[in-house]
Amino acid sequence: VKITVYRNAHDLASALAEDVADRLSAKPTLVIGLPTGRTPLGFYREIVRLAREGRADFSRATTFNLDEFLGARPEHATSYRQYMERHFFGQINIDPGRVHVLDGGASDARVECERYEAAISEAGGIDVQILGIGSNGHIGFNEPAASLNARTHVARLRPETRRANAAMFGGDASRVPARALSMGMATILGARSIVLMAIGSGKARQVEGAIHGPLTTRLPASFLQIHTDVRVMLDRAAAARLRPGRRGTCAP
Ligand code: GLP
């Protein structure tokens, strides 16, 4: 695991945007796994800026989002699909046919999950999977539990996750769907490279566990330790509990 600690969230976001732009230049048909949440907003802002400056060309790229609320149709204002349209897809030159987001409104969720796995395989797998981390250590919607799902599945959301997503629902956690569709751990770990970002002191304990702790289904992000190409990008607050010698490099 290669860890980089940035002075602030803005520096982190622009470093990740530069990194994705470089990967796109090296491979214009890049397959990118994408997260939602507050953490990636700066990254989307920066990569959109690079695209406008002609430094990131998404015309041949393919994307797969990590997760979606169950019951959220793509046109729903509170769907992750709409979040993505607003912050990213609607602002870049990506081919809509190469954009993949789980359909929370699908009539058969299980069929939708299978379709998604097949689409990822058909695209040749994910080149780079970008991740945030939940305040309980989840990645995607793979929640802490006695066991984890390998593949894309219907996930039951924990109360703290519904609270963390409440802002999208007028601050009312009870309006956050209780279930979601999510890539599984093997789907995520199947990506050729992974970038995990975390911002703020609220993530410090989970980042510490993910990097120093044992592999445990109680902290799903700890499974990233078994992947051979993981980059962890943190601001100082999220890195605060990392032990000396394991803090990795500091950004200049
Ligand atoms: C959400 C998403 C995750 C995201 C995480 C952190 O529930 N399902 O993909 O990484 O929680 O969100 P935030 O960045 O807002 O802290």
Boltz pocket constraint, residues with backbone or C-beta under 6 A from the ligand:
constraints:
  - pocket:
      binder: B
      contacts: [[A, 35], [A, 36], [A, 37], [A, 38], [A, 39], [A, 40], [A, 66], [A, 67], [A, 131], [A, 132], [A, 133], [A, 134], [A, 135], [A, 138], [A, 139], [A, 140], [A, 141], [A, 161], [A, 164], [A, 165]]
      max_distance: 6.0
